[in-house]
Amino acid sequence: MPIVLREVIPPPSALIYAQPIIPASEYERRIATVRAAVDSDWVIIYGDREHSANLAFLCGFDPRFEEAILILGPNNSRTLLVGNEGLGYTPLVPIPVTVQLCQSLSLMGQPRDIAPRLGQILSNLGIASGARVGVVGWKYLEPEESDDYRSPAFVPALLTDTLRRLIGASGRLVDVTPVLMHPADGLKSKNVVAQIAQHAWAAERSSEAVFRIVRGARPGMSEFEAAGLMGYQGEPMVCHVMVVSGDGPIIGLRSPTARRLAEGDGITTALGYWGGLACRAGLLRATPDPVFFEQYVTPYFRTLATWWQSLLIGATGGDLHAAVLRELAGAPFQPALNPGHLIAIDEWTHTPIRAGSTDRITSGMVFQCDIIPAPMPAGQTLNCEDTVAVADSALRAEIAASYPDLWARIQARRAFMHAALGIALPEEVLPLSNAPAYLPPFWLAPNLVCVVADS
């Protein structure tokens, strides 16, 4: 698969201002699905400012400053426990829930003399000796990580200690987070059409912001000034903003600083909103570096093209992982992490793409194409991340019928990738980002991009 550099005009940008809405009926379906999948009297979902995704997915409430707890009980009861500041935010919840103030969830120093303690609230709801309780945290342990991996691990001790005291030795407390987050069977792993439209909204906006930086970064700018080019407009983020440059080690996760960009620097930027992230990295040069292109860019883009063309419904994550490693045989780098993962409100939900994984790629999955090359020489970096959905014929028809403008943009991207970049996608692969796989390795020549040439 020969790789060359060509001048390619990027496809027209999409910047949709109105975010698609998840209907209340979809939240009801999610809650009903969780209740049906969990053999417990109660299901308790924890969330906080940094770990809001599962809670927001189920009821549309994302804690902004403090913790919150959703309690699903008998007879379809739903109680949302919030702190002082969360109380005024609850009118945004799109489905019926009973709101209960729990001031222990509030920030330190705020009033705590009105509401009962957490244990009293849970007892008043009916959680008592002998109860079976399933808990959803922000992630879960695998069997090889713990002798007690079914015990809730990633929630506050206050919650688990209180529950154990209430249900006693005859009760059962179990981690049911996989119901939401398992990489093949989890509810968040298979998106409905409205959720895919929301992911596309995030992917389009984040990728457009990243390309503003790629096209506008110039020697002499500070990293802060380069970051300002993104035109941030208040979209909810899945990670910190990253703009990093230098002639030494490039620490990609670092936030921007006052450092001045210099010609020849390695430079990377990434930005992610709920449901979509984009990243580009390369050298701040106007002319190609032939050694860098041959040794790093060529095997990287060849592997990127293979990834896109191997994302097939029914393939296992292990198949995709192996295909990436085959393409990188002999390259001076390997993927720093998994070559691709599921994305949602949490930037990394889980991933079926693991060595030897038998988890299969299925319709409704939304992936982050995320092949991070490492190690890289000092002062050099390279990356090209985009968001992509996988959809069978029925889901594709539903997207086309429900969101015809989005469908037209997806089809235009597929055609662009084939005609301009030489990447022919399987019919189930739906690129959600603007300019997917459009990789300019030399940022001062932003239209000089990698292309799979005719062999």
C-alpha positions as a LaTeX table, in Angstrom:
\begin{tabular}{lrrr}
\hline
Residue & $x$ (\AA) & $y$ (\AA) & $z$ (\AA) \\
\hline
Met1 & 0.00 & 0.00 & 0.00 \\
Pro2 & 2.11 & 2.96 & $-1.21$ \\
Ile3 & 1.63 & 6.27 & 0.62 \\
Val4 & 2.32 & 9.64 & $-0.99$ \\
Leu5 & 1.76 & 13.32 & $-0.20$ \\
Arg6 & $-0.69$ & 15.22 & $-2.40$ \\
Glu7 & $-2.34$ & 18.60 & $-2.38$ \\
Val8 & $-5.96$ & 17.82 & $-1.48$ \\
Ile9 & $-8.57$ & 20.46 & $-0.83$ \\
Pro10 & $-10.45$ & 19.46 & 2.34 \\
Pro11 & $-14.14$ & 18.67 & 2.08 \\
Pro12 & $-16.67$ & 21.38 & 3.03 \\
Ser13 & $-16.96$ & 21.82 & 6.77 \\
Ala14 & $-20.10$ & 20.99 & 8.71 \\
Leu15 & $-20.83$ & 23.08 & 11.78 \\
Ile16 & $-24.36$ & 22.41 & 13.04 \\
Tyr17 & $-25.48$ & 24.65 & 15.88 \\
Ala18 & $-28.58$ & 22.81 & 17.11 \\
Gln19 & $-27.59$ & 19.72 & 19.08 \\
Pro20 & $-29.85$ & 16.70 & 18.37 \\
Ile21 & $-32.01$ & 15.79 & 21.37 \\
Ile22 & $-32.37$ & 12.36 & 22.96 \\
Pro23 & $-36.14$ & 11.85 & 23.38 \\
Ala24 & $-37.59$ & 11.02 & 26.79 \\
Ser25 & $-38.77$ & 7.68 & 25.41 \\
Glu26 & $-35.15$ & 6.66 & 24.83 \\
Tyr27 & $-34.22$ & 7.38 & 28.46 \\
Glu28 & $-37.23$ & 5.31 & 29.53 \\
Arg29 & $-36.05$ & 2.45 & 27.29 \\
Arg30 & $-32.56$ & 2.60 & 28.78 \\
Ile31 & $-33.84$ & 2.44 & 32.34 \\
Ala32 & $-36.20$ & $-0.42$ & 31.50 \\
Thr33 & $-33.36$ & $-2.31$ & 29.81 \\
Val34 & $-31.11$ & $-1.93$ & 32.84 \\
Arg35 & $-33.83$ & $-3.05$ & 35.22 \\
Ala36 & $-34.55$ & $-6.11$ & 33.08 \\
Ala37 & $-30.85$ & $-7.03$ & 32.84 \\
Val38 & $-30.06$ & $-6.74$ & 36.57 \\
Asp39 & $-31.28$ & $-9.41$ & 38.97 \\
Ser40 & $-31.58$ & $-7.09$ & 41.96 \\
Asp41 & $-34.26$ & $-5.32$ & 43.97 \\
Trp42 & $-32.45$ & $-2.01$ & 43.54 \\
Val43 & $-30.05$ & $-0.54$ & 41.00 \\
Ile44 & $-27.96$ & 2.43 & 42.15 \\
Ile45 & $-26.07$ & 4.58 & 39.65 \\
Tyr46 & $-23.33$ & 6.89 & 40.91 \\
Gly47 & $-22.06$ & 10.01 & 39.16 \\
Asp48 & $-19.90$ & 13.06 & 39.84 \\
Arg49 & $-18.31$ & 15.92 & 37.95 \\
Glu50 & $-15.57$ & 13.75 & 36.44 \\
His51 & $-17.68$ & 10.60 & 36.10 \\
Ser52 & $-21.05$ & 11.81 & 34.89 \\
Ala53 & $-21.45$ & 9.61 & 31.80 \\
Asn54 & $-23.48$ & 6.67 & 33.14 \\
Leu55 & $-25.84$ & 8.89 & 35.10 \\
Ala56 & $-26.32$ & 11.27 & 32.18 \\
Phe57 & $-26.87$ & 8.35 & 29.82 \\
Leu58 & $-29.70$ & 6.96 & 31.92 \\
Cys59 & $-31.56$ & 10.09 & 33.02 \\
Gly60 & $-30.02$ & 13.11 & 31.29 \\
Phe61 & $-28.57$ & 14.57 & 34.50 \\
Asp62 & $-24.85$ & 15.37 & 34.69 \\
Pro63 & $-23.52$ & 16.61 & 38.03 \\
Arg64 & $-21.74$ & 19.92 & 37.54 \\
Phe65 & $-20.01$ & 20.53 & 40.90 \\
Glu66 & $-20.85$ & 17.62 & 43.16 \\
Glu67 & $-22.00$ & 14.00 & 43.29 \\
Ala68 & $-25.41$ & 12.55 & 42.44 \\
Ile69 & $-27.00$ & 9.13 & 42.81 \\
Leu70 & $-29.89$ & 7.66 & 40.80 \\
Ile71 & $-31.80$ & 4.91 & 42.59 \\
Leu72 & $-34.01$ & 2.55 & 40.57 \\
Gly73 & $-36.32$ & 0.62 & 42.86 \\
Pro74 & $-39.38$ & $-1.62$ & 42.89 \\
Asn75 & $-42.47$ & $-0.65$ & 40.87 \\
Asn76 & $-40.41$ & 1.49 & 38.48 \\
Ser77 & $-39.54$ & 4.00 & 41.21 \\
Arg78 & $-36.73$ & 6.47 & 40.40 \\
Thr79 & $-35.14$ & 8.71 & 42.98 \\
Leu80 & $-32.37$ & 11.17 & 42.16 \\
Leu81 & $-30.22$ & 12.20 & 45.12 \\
Val82 & $-28.47$ & 15.55 & 44.64 \\
Gly83 & $-26.54$ & 18.08 & 46.69 \\
Asn84 & $-27.37$ & 21.72 & 47.29 \\
Glu85 & $-26.23$ & 23.01 & 43.90 \\
Gly86 & $-27.61$ & 20.06 & 41.98 \\
Leu87 & $-31.09$ & 20.79 & 43.29 \\
Gly88 & $-31.58$ & 23.74 & 40.98 \\
Tyr89 & $-30.29$ & 21.79 & 37.98 \\
Thr90 & $-32.81$ & 18.94 & 38.20 \\
Pro91 & $-35.57$ & 20.59 & 36.07 \\
Leu92 & $-33.46$ & 19.57 & 33.06 \\
Val93 & $-34.10$ & 15.87 & 33.72 \\
Pro94 & $-36.35$ & 14.80 & 30.82 \\
Ile95 & $-38.15$ & 11.92 & 32.58 \\
Pro96 & $-40.14$ & 11.68 & 35.82 \\
Val97 & $-37.91$ & 11.22 & 38.88 \\
Thr98 & $-38.37$ & 11.97 & 42.55 \\
Val99 & $-35.69$ & 14.44 & 43.60 \\
Gln100 & $-34.26$ & 14.10 & 47.11 \\
Leu101 & $-31.76$ & 16.51 & 48.66 \\
Cys102 & $-28.79$ & 14.70 & 50.19 \\
Gln103 & $-26.49$ & 17.36 & 51.56 \\
Ser104 & $-23.57$ & 14.99 & 52.08 \\
Leu105 & $-23.24$ & 15.15 & 48.29 \\
Ser106 & $-22.66$ & 18.92 & 48.51 \\
Leu107 & $-19.27$ & 20.60 & 48.50 \\
Met108 & $-17.34$ & 21.07 & 51.73 \\
Gly109 & $-18.49$ & 23.92 & 53.94 \\
Gln110 & $-21.96$ & 24.22 & 52.43 \\
Pro111 & $-25.07$ & 23.87 & 54.65 \\
Arg112 & $-25.73$ & 20.28 & 55.74 \\
Asp113 & $-28.43$ & 20.77 & 58.37 \\
Ile114 & $-31.63$ & 20.41 & 56.30 \\
Ala115 & $-31.65$ & 16.97 & 54.68 \\
Pro116 & $-31.29$ & 13.59 & 56.40 \\
Arg117 & $-28.11$ & 11.55 & 56.17 \\
Leu118 & $-27.52$ & 9.22 & 53.21 \\
Gly119 & $-28.25$ & 6.12 & 55.29 \\
Gln120 & $-31.57$ & 7.53 & 56.48 \\
Ile121 & $-32.58$ & 8.47 & 52.93 \\
Leu122 & $-31.81$ & 4.99 & 51.62 \\
Ser123 & $-33.63$ & 3.39 & 54.55 \\
Asn124 & $-36.66$ & 5.62 & 53.99 \\
Leu125 & $-36.79$ & 4.46 & 50.37 \\
Gly126 & $-37.01$ & 0.86 & 51.57 \\
Ile127 & $-33.48$ & $-0.52$ & 51.26 \\
Ala128 & $-33.29$ & $-2.89$ & 54.20 \\
Ser129 & $-31.87$ & $-6.15$ & 55.52 \\
Gly130 & $-31.74$ & $-8.87$ & 52.87 \\
Ala131 & $-32.07$ & $-6.53$ & 49.89 \\
Arg132 & $-30.29$ & $-7.30$ & 46.63 \\
Val133 & $-28.55$ & $-4.19$ & 45.33 \\
Gly134 & $-26.71$ & $-3.67$ & 42.05 \\
Val135 & $-24.33$ & $-0.70$ & 41.82 \\
Val136 & $-23.10$ & 1.10 & 38.70 \\
Gly137 & $-19.79$ & 2.94 & 39.13 \\
Trp138 & $-17.65$ & 4.72 & 36.57 \\
Lys139 & $-15.78$ & 1.53 & 35.60 \\
Tyr140 & $-15.41$ & $-2.04$ & 36.81 \\
Leu141 & $-12.74$ & $-4.59$ & 37.67 \\
Glu142 & $-11.92$ & $-7.60$ & 35.48 \\
Pro143 & $-11.61$ & $-11.08$ & 37.10 \\
Glu144 & $-7.81$ & $-11.03$ & 36.86 \\
Glu145 & $-7.63$ & $-7.77$ & 38.84 \\
Ser146 & $-9.26$ & $-8.87$ & 42.08 \\
Asp147 & $-10.41$ & $-11.90$ & 44.03 \\
Asp148 & $-13.61$ & $-9.97$ & 44.68 \\
Tyr149 & $-14.14$ & $-8.33$ & 41.28 \\
Arg150 & $-17.94$ & $-8.48$ & 41.57 \\
Ser151 & $-17.87$ & $-6.09$ & 44.53 \\
Pro152 & $-18.50$ & $-2.43$ & 43.59 \\
Ala153 & $-15.08$ & $-0.82$ & 43.26 \\
Phe154 & $-15.38$ & 2.56 & 41.57 \\
Val155 & $-17.89$ & 4.37 & 43.78 \\
Pro156 & $-17.31$ & 6.20 & 47.08 \\
Ala157 & $-16.84$ & 4.12 & 50.21 \\
Leu158 & $-19.59$ & 6.20 & 51.83 \\
Leu159 & $-22.10$ & 4.66 & 49.45 \\
Thr160 & $-20.94$ & 1.05 & 49.65 \\
Asp161 & $-20.39$ & 1.12 & 53.42 \\
Thr162 & $-23.86$ & 2.56 & 53.98 \\
Leu163 & $-25.48$ & $-0.01$ & 51.69 \\
Arg164 & $-23.69$ & $-2.93$ & 53.37 \\
Arg165 & $-24.83$ & $-1.72$ & 56.76 \\
Leu166 & $-28.45$ & $-1.49$ & 55.59 \\
Ile167 & $-28.71$ & $-4.81$ & 53.75 \\
Gly168 & $-26.71$ & $-6.81$ & 56.31 \\
Ala169 & $-25.13$ & $-10.23$ & 55.89 \\
Ser170 & $-28.28$ & $-11.63$ & 54.26 \\
Gly171 & $-28.26$ & $-9.02$ & 51.52 \\
Arg172 & $-26.29$ & $-8.90$ & 48.30 \\
Leu173 & $-24.24$ & $-6.00$ & 46.92 \\
Val174 & $-22.84$ & $-6.53$ & 43.44 \\
Asp175 & $-21.18$ & $-4.42$ & 40.74 \\
Val176 & $-23.46$ & $-4.26$ & 37.68 \\
Thr177 & $-21.47$ & $-1.63$ & 35.78 \\
Pro178 & $-20.87$ & $-4.07$ & 32.87 \\
Val179 & $-24.57$ & $-3.82$ & 32.01 \\
Leu180 & $-23.76$ & $-0.32$ & 30.76 \\
Met181 & $-20.06$ & $-0.49$ & 29.90 \\
His182 & $-19.18$ & $-3.98$ & 28.63 \\
Pro183 & $-17.38$ & $-3.50$ & 25.29 \\
Ala184 & $-19.66$ & $-5.86$ & 23.36 \\
Asp185 & $-22.89$ & $-6.21$ & 25.33 \\
Gly186 & $-23.06$ & $-2.98$ & 27.35 \\
Leu187 & $-26.03$ & $-0.73$ & 26.75 \\
Lys188 & $-23.75$ & 2.23 & 25.98 \\
Ser189 & $-21.90$ & 0.19 & 23.36 \\
Lys190 & $-24.87$ & 0.07 & 20.98 \\
Asn191 & $-26.20$ & 3.48 & 20.05 \\
Val192 & $-29.65$ & 4.31 & 18.72 \\
Val193 & $-30.05$ & 6.72 & 15.84 \\
Ala194 & $-30.60$ & 9.84 & 17.98 \\
Gln195 & $-27.45$ & 9.08 & 19.97 \\
Ile196 & $-25.42$ & 8.65 & 16.81 \\
Ala197 & $-26.71$ & 12.04 & 15.63 \\
Gln198 & $-25.54$ & 13.58 & 18.92 \\
His199 & $-22.13$ & 11.94 & 18.53 \\
Ala200 & $-21.92$ & 13.33 & 15.00 \\
Trp201 & $-22.72$ & 16.83 & 16.28 \\
Ala202 & $-19.81$ & 16.57 & 18.72 \\
Ala203 & $-17.45$ & 15.00 & 16.20 \\
Glu204 & $-18.14$ & 17.65 & 13.56 \\
Arg205 & $-17.68$ & 20.54 & 15.94 \\
Ser206 & $-14.55$ & 19.19 & 17.64 \\
Ser207 & $-12.88$ & 18.27 & 14.35 \\
Glu208 & $-13.62$ & 21.70 & 12.87 \\
Ala209 & $-12.07$ & 23.34 & 15.94 \\
Val210 & $-8.95$ & 21.18 & 15.65 \\
Phe211 & $-8.52$ & 22.02 & 11.97 \\
Arg212 & $-8.74$ & 25.73 & 12.76 \\
Ile213 & $-5.62$ & 25.24 & 14.88 \\
Val214 & $-3.86$ & 23.07 & 12.28 \\
Arg215 & $-4.50$ & 25.65 & 9.53 \\
Gly216 & $-3.83$ & 28.72 & 11.67 \\
Ala217 & $-0.87$ & 27.83 & 13.90 \\
Arg218 & 2.23 & 29.86 & 13.04 \\
Pro219 & 5.74 & 30.24 & 14.42 \\
Gly220 & 5.81 & 32.98 & 17.06 \\
Met221 & 2.33 & 32.26 & 18.38 \\
Ser222 & 2.01 & 31.06 & 21.95 \\
Glu223 & 0.30 & 27.75 & 22.57 \\
Phe224 & $-2.46$ & 29.77 & 24.26 \\
Glu225 & $-2.94$ & 31.82 & 21.10 \\
Ala226 & $-3.02$ & 28.68 & 18.96 \\
Ala227 & $-5.62$ & 27.15 & 21.27 \\
Gly228 & $-7.70$ & 30.30 & 20.92 \\
Leu229 & $-8.07$ & 29.57 & 17.21 \\
Met230 & $-10.46$ & 26.72 & 17.96 \\
Gly231 & $-13.34$ & 29.17 & 18.56 \\
Tyr232 & $-14.69$ & 27.38 & 21.61 \\
Gln233 & $-18.41$ & 28.10 & 22.07 \\
Gly234 & $-19.31$ & 26.33 & 25.30 \\
Glu235 & $-19.74$ & 22.73 & 24.17 \\
Pro236 & $-19.46$ & 20.20 & 27.02 \\
Met237 & $-16.01$ & 18.60 & 26.91 \\
Val238 & $-14.87$ & 15.01 & 27.39 \\
Cys239 & $-11.25$ & 15.93 & 28.15 \\
His240 & $-8.86$ & 18.83 & 28.68 \\
Val241 & $-7.92$ & 20.97 & 25.69 \\
Met242 & $-4.48$ & 19.98 & 24.38 \\
Val243 & $-2.09$ & 22.14 & 22.36 \\
Val244 & 1.52 & 21.08 & 22.83 \\
Ser245 & 4.67 & 21.98 & 20.92 \\
Gly246 & 8.41 & 21.61 & 21.33 \\
Asp247 & 11.75 & 20.39 & 20.10 \\
Gly248 & 12.12 & 17.87 & 22.93 \\
Pro249 & 9.74 & 15.20 & 24.23 \\
Ile250 & 6.14 & 16.01 & 23.26 \\
Ile251 & 3.87 & 15.41 & 26.27 \\
Gly252 & 0.59 & 15.10 & 24.39 \\
Leu253 & $-1.71$ & 15.31 & 27.42 \\
Arg254 & $-0.32$ & 18.65 & 28.54 \\
Ser255 & $-2.53$ & 21.75 & 28.44 \\
Pro256 & $-1.39$ & 24.77 & 26.40 \\
Thr257 & 1.11 & 27.22 & 27.89 \\
Ala258 & 2.71 & 30.54 & 26.99 \\
Arg259 & 5.49 & 28.71 & 25.09 \\
Arg260 & 6.07 & 30.21 & 21.64 \\
Leu261 & 5.77 & 27.95 & 18.63 \\
Ala262 & 8.93 & 27.64 & 16.56 \\
Glu263 & 9.38 & 26.47 & 12.99 \\
Gly264 & 10.27 & 22.79 & 12.93 \\
Asp265 & 8.56 & 22.03 & 16.25 \\
Gly266 & 6.60 & 18.89 & 16.81 \\
Ile267 & 3.03 & 19.99 & 17.50 \\
Thr268 & $-0.18$ & 18.28 & 18.52 \\
Thr269 & $-3.70$ & 19.35 & 19.38 \\
Ala270 & $-6.79$ & 17.49 & 20.55 \\
Leu271 & $-10.27$ & 18.53 & 21.52 \\
Gly272 & $-13.26$ & 16.42 & 22.44 \\
Tyr273 & $-16.89$ & 17.20 & 23.13 \\
Trp274 & $-19.45$ & 14.72 & 24.50 \\
Gly275 & $-19.49$ & 11.94 & 21.91 \\
Gly276 & $-16.65$ & 12.95 & 19.60 \\
Leu277 & $-12.98$ & 13.86 & 19.65 \\
Ala278 & $-10.45$ & 14.95 & 17.05 \\
Cys279 & $-6.66$ & 15.03 & 17.20 \\
Arg280 & $-3.97$ & 15.96 & 14.72 \\
Ala281 & $-0.23$ & 16.01 & 15.23 \\
Gly282 & 2.78 & 16.61 & 13.02 \\
Leu283 & 5.64 & 19.04 & 12.43 \\
Leu284 & 5.39 & 22.81 & 12.12 \\
Arg285 & 7.10 & 22.87 & 8.73 \\
Ala286 & 6.21 & 24.16 & 5.27 \\
Thr287 & 8.26 & 21.53 & 3.44 \\
Pro288 & 8.33 & 17.77 & 4.02 \\
Asp289 & 11.00 & 16.11 & 6.09 \\
Pro290 & 11.79 & 13.07 & 3.89 \\
Val291 & 13.23 & 10.91 & 6.68 \\
Phe292 & 10.29 & 11.59 & 9.02 \\
Phe293 & 7.86 & 10.91 & 6.18 \\
Glu294 & 9.47 & 7.63 & 5.16 \\
Gln295 & 10.14 & 6.19 & 8.62 \\
Tyr296 & 7.09 & 7.43 & 10.54 \\
Val297 & 4.37 & 8.97 & 8.39 \\
Thr298 & 4.26 & 6.24 & 5.76 \\
Pro299 & 3.78 & 3.24 & 8.08 \\
Tyr300 & 1.44 & 5.26 & 10.27 \\
Phe301 & $-0.93$ & 6.31 & 7.49 \\
Arg302 & $-0.80$ & 2.86 & 5.90 \\
Thr303 & $-1.92$ & 1.46 & 9.26 \\
Leu304 & $-4.59$ & 4.14 & 9.58 \\
Ala305 & $-6.03$ & 3.20 & 6.18 \\
Thr306 & $-6.01$ & $-0.48$ & 7.16 \\
Trp307 & $-7.89$ & 0.35 & 10.37 \\
Trp308 & $-10.66$ & 2.15 & 8.51 \\
Gln309 & $-10.96$ & $-0.61$ & 5.93 \\
Ser310 & $-11.00$ & $-3.41$ & 8.55 \\
Leu311 & $-13.80$ & $-2.03$ & 10.74 \\
Leu312 & $-16.33$ & $-4.71$ & 9.75 \\
Ile313 & $-19.50$ & $-5.85$ & 11.48 \\
Gly314 & $-18.84$ & $-9.35$ & 12.78 \\
Ala315 & $-15.07$ & $-8.95$ & 12.95 \\
Thr316 & $-13.58$ & $-9.39$ & 16.38 \\
Gly317 & $-11.69$ & $-6.69$ & 18.18 \\
Gly318 & $-8.75$ & $-9.08$ & 18.17 \\
Asp319 & $-8.90$ & $-9.23$ & 14.36 \\
Leu320 & $-8.65$ & $-5.44$ & 14.12 \\
His321 & $-5.87$ & $-5.31$ & 16.69 \\
Ala322 & $-3.89$ & $-7.94$ & 14.77 \\
Ala323 & $-4.39$ & $-6.13$ & 11.45 \\
Val324 & $-2.89$ & $-2.96$ & 12.94 \\
Leu325 & 0.14 & $-4.79$ & 14.34 \\
Arg326 & 0.74 & $-6.54$ & 11.02 \\
Glu327 & 0.90 & $-3.21$ & 9.22 \\
Leu328 & 3.33 & $-1.86$ & 11.82 \\
Ala329 & 5.72 & $-4.81$ & 11.61 \\
Gly330 & 9.17 & $-3.32$ & 11.23 \\
Ala331 & 8.05 & 0.23 & 12.07 \\
Pro332 & 10.02 & 2.10 & 14.77 \\
Phe333 & 6.84 & 2.55 & 16.84 \\
Gln334 & 3.78 & 0.67 & 18.06 \\
Pro335 & 0.36 & 1.83 & 19.33 \\
Ala336 & 0.83 & 3.42 & 22.74 \\
Leu337 & $-2.58$ & 2.08 & 23.81 \\
Asn338 & $-5.38$ & 0.19 & 22.10 \\
Pro339 & $-5.74$ & 1.12 & 18.42 \\
Gly340 & $-9.29$ & 2.39 & 18.80 \\
His341 & $-11.98$ & 2.48 & 21.47 \\
Leu342 & $-15.66$ & 3.17 & 22.10 \\
Ile343 & $-16.58$ & 6.78 & 22.80 \\
Ala344 & $-19.64$ & 8.33 & 24.46 \\
Ile345 & $-20.10$ & 11.09 & 27.03 \\
Asp346 & $-17.02$ & 9.50 & 28.57 \\
Glu347 & $-14.19$ & 9.83 & 26.05 \\
Trp348 & $-13.06$ & 6.22 & 26.58 \\
Thr349 & $-15.99$ & 4.00 & 27.52 \\
His350 & $-14.32$ & 0.63 & 26.84 \\
Thr351 & $-12.97$ & $-1.14$ & 23.79 \\
Pro352 & $-13.41$ & $-4.47$ & 22.05 \\
Ile353 & $-10.14$ & $-3.73$ & 20.20 \\
Arg354 & $-7.67$ & $-5.63$ & 22.35 \\
Ala355 & $-5.08$ & $-8.31$ & 21.71 \\
Gly356 & $-6.89$ & $-11.64$ & 21.33 \\
Ser357 & $-10.31$ & $-10.12$ & 22.00 \\
Thr358 & $-13.31$ & $-12.18$ & 20.84 \\
Asp359 & $-15.70$ & $-9.24$ & 21.33 \\
Arg360 & $-17.30$ & $-8.55$ & 17.96 \\
Ile361 & $-17.85$ & $-5.28$ & 16.16 \\
Thr362 & $-21.62$ & $-4.74$ & 16.07 \\
Ser363 & $-24.05$ & $-2.27$ & 14.58 \\
Gly364 & $-24.54$ & 0.86 & 16.66 \\
Met365 & $-21.00$ & 1.07 & 18.00 \\
Val366 & $-19.28$ & 4.47 & 17.83 \\
Phe367 & $-15.49$ & 4.36 & 17.81 \\
Gln368 & $-12.60$ & 6.70 & 18.23 \\
Cys369 & $-9.95$ & 5.85 & 15.63 \\
Asp370 & $-7.07$ & 6.30 & 18.04 \\
Ile371 & $-3.67$ & 4.96 & 16.98 \\
Ile372 & $-1.07$ & 6.81 & 19.05 \\
Pro373 & 2.46 & 6.06 & 17.74 \\
Ala374 & 5.16 & 5.53 & 20.38 \\
Pro375 & 8.01 & 5.99 & 20.88 \\
Met376 & 8.66 & 9.07 & 18.75 \\
Pro377 & 11.94 & 10.98 & 18.36 \\
Ala378 & 12.40 & 14.16 & 20.38 \\
Gly379 & 10.69 & 17.09 & 18.71 \\
Gln380 & 8.52 & 14.89 & 16.49 \\
Thr381 & 4.94 & 13.71 & 16.86 \\
Leu382 & 2.18 & 12.28 & 14.69 \\
Asn383 & $-1.48$ & 11.50 & 15.19 \\
Cys384 & $-4.82$ & 11.43 & 13.37 \\
Glu385 & $-7.91$ & 10.71 & 15.47 \\
Asp386 & $-11.54$ & 10.83 & 14.31 \\
Thr387 & $-14.95$ & 9.52 & 15.35 \\
Val388 & $-16.78$ & 6.87 & 13.35 \\
Ala389 & $-20.01$ & 4.89 & 13.67 \\
Val390 & $-20.71$ & 1.35 & 12.54 \\
Ala391 & $-24.22$ & 0.68 & 11.22 \\
Asp392 & $-25.97$ & $-2.22$ & 9.51 \\
Ser393 & $-28.42$ & $-1.65$ & 6.65 \\
Ala394 & $-31.40$ & $-1.14$ & 8.98 \\
Leu395 & $-29.61$ & 1.46 & 11.10 \\
Arg396 & $-28.27$ & 3.20 & 8.00 \\
Ala397 & $-31.80$ & 3.45 & 6.63 \\
Glu398 & $-32.99$ & 4.88 & 9.93 \\
Ile399 & $-30.25$ & 7.54 & 9.94 \\
Ala400 & $-31.10$ & 8.47 & 6.35 \\
Ala401 & $-34.81$ & 8.77 & 7.16 \\
Ser402 & $-34.48$ & 10.55 & 10.53 \\
Tyr403 & $-31.47$ & 12.79 & 9.82 \\
Pro404 & $-31.23$ & 13.25 & 6.04 \\
Asp405 & $-28.79$ & 16.17 & 6.26 \\
Leu406 & $-26.44$ & 14.16 & 8.48 \\
Trp407 & $-26.76$ & 11.19 & 6.12 \\
Ala408 & $-25.79$ & 13.39 & 3.17 \\
Arg409 & $-22.69$ & 14.61 & 5.06 \\
Ile410 & $-21.70$ & 11.05 & 5.93 \\
Gln411 & $-22.05$ & 9.94 & 2.32 \\
Ala412 & $-19.99$ & 12.90 & 1.14 \\
Arg413 & $-17.22$ & 11.98 & 3.60 \\
Arg414 & $-17.20$ & 8.37 & 2.45 \\
Ala415 & $-16.90$ & 9.50 & $-1.16$ \\
Phe416 & $-14.14$ & 11.95 & $-0.26$ \\
Met417 & $-12.12$ & 9.32 & 1.58 \\
His418 & $-12.33$ & 6.99 & $-1.42$ \\
Ala419 & $-11.77$ & 9.48 & $-4.24$ \\
Ala420 & $-9.31$ & 11.88 & $-2.59$ \\
Leu421 & $-7.50$ & 9.77 & 0.03 \\
Gly422 & $-7.65$ & 6.32 & $-1.58$ \\
Ile423 & $-9.44$ & 4.70 & 1.38 \\
Ala424 & $-12.44$ & 2.62 & 0.30 \\
Leu425 & $-14.68$ & 2.05 & 3.31 \\
Pro426 & $-16.92$ & $-0.94$ & 4.02 \\
Glu427 & $-20.57$ & 0.05 & 3.63 \\
Glu428 & $-21.17$ & $-0.15$ & 7.39 \\
Val429 & $-18.49$ & 2.44 & 8.26 \\
Leu430 & $-19.90$ & 5.96 & 8.75 \\
Pro431 & $-17.34$ & 8.73 & 9.35 \\
Leu432 & $-18.78$ & 11.33 & 11.74 \\
Ser433 & $-15.87$ & 13.81 & 11.89 \\
Asn434 & $-15.20$ & 16.51 & 9.34 \\
Ala435 & $-12.27$ & 15.58 & 7.05 \\
Pro436 & $-11.80$ & 12.03 & 8.42 \\
Ala437 & $-8.32$ & 10.53 & 7.94 \\
Tyr438 & $-7.20$ & 13.86 & 6.45 \\
Leu439 & $-3.65$ & 13.98 & 7.76 \\
Pro440 & $-1.31$ & 16.89 & 6.99 \\
Pro441 & 1.98 & 15.85 & 8.62 \\
Phe442 & 3.51 & 19.29 & 7.94 \\
Trp443 & 1.22 & 21.96 & 9.33 \\
Leu444 & 2.54 & 24.95 & 7.42 \\
Ala445 & 1.39 & 23.10 & 4.29 \\
Pro446 & $-2.04$ & 22.12 & 5.64 \\
Asn447 & $-3.47$ & 20.84 & 2.33 \\
Leu448 & $-0.49$ & 18.55 & 1.66 \\
Val449 & $-1.91$ & 15.32 & 3.04 \\
Cys450 & $-1.31$ & 11.60 & 3.06 \\
Val451 & $-2.94$ & 9.56 & 0.29 \\
Val452 & $-3.00$ & 5.86 & $-0.55$ \\
Ala453 & $-1.60$ & 5.89 & $-4.09$ \\
Asp454 & $-2.56$ & 3.46 & $-6.83$ \\
Ser455 & $-0.10$ & 0.60 & $-6.65$ \\
\hline
\end{tabular}
